[in-house]
């Protein structure tokens, strides 16, 4: 029971936590509430690919200016390579070469002297209901304002809506502005396979709308948690939301509805192997390592 004049406890969360609840309440429960955590499936090749590239780009900015070259980026991908989830060494080597080429090509278009304000940086902010935090791939500073940069390494082409409607990107901008006390309205998706930059400009209204959306999701998640604590059946409080993406869910083996909704996939299926027929769709390899 809560007295009306008692301060409400903040819901501490990352953007990933919020979107996880929206995507599938059962998966949210298994990820964030159940203890001990149920065993997950094997590592995914597309996740390894994304992590390798993200880590190489972070390391590239840590290099002294003279070494921020495409050749160095290629070397760093080799050094940061994550060898999990691949069918065999041959497939891993082919995709490592692709990551090397893609990352080298991407940094060719960067000004190595234009050091970002932050790389792989935690940003945080409070609202009336939320204690938000999350890790931003890169924060640029342009014309006195911060710009959120999010790397994408998946095959799926992106469009303007991906940046404009993204809850995580808006929350990163909101949190970055408060962490650095500097205006941050522009968010960008950098799609490395094509070199495309998909940008969106937020204003006070659109950021506020996304924060309200986040608070509303948090309210639902808290309500579901309260119901569970009060004795509701886990599947009533946190129902499964089966769909096409159940193929890629880490908790699929514990979820009959998910298994019925989408076929089993091998850990490398989302990567689109050249040796096998290409599978359209599948998850976008954004790695999702952070919030
Ligand atoms: S398999 Fe699908 S329905 Fe089941 S927990 Fe995962 S995302 Fe939810």
Boltz pocket constraint, residues with backbone or C-beta under 6 A from the ligand:
constraints:
  - pocket:
      binder: B
      contacts: [[A, 23], [A, 24], [A, 26], [A, 27], [A, 240], [A, 241], [A, 242], [A, 243], [A, 245], [A, 246], [A, 249], [A, 250], [A, 251], [A, 252], [A, 255], [A, 257], [A, 258], [A, 259]]
      max_distance: 6.0
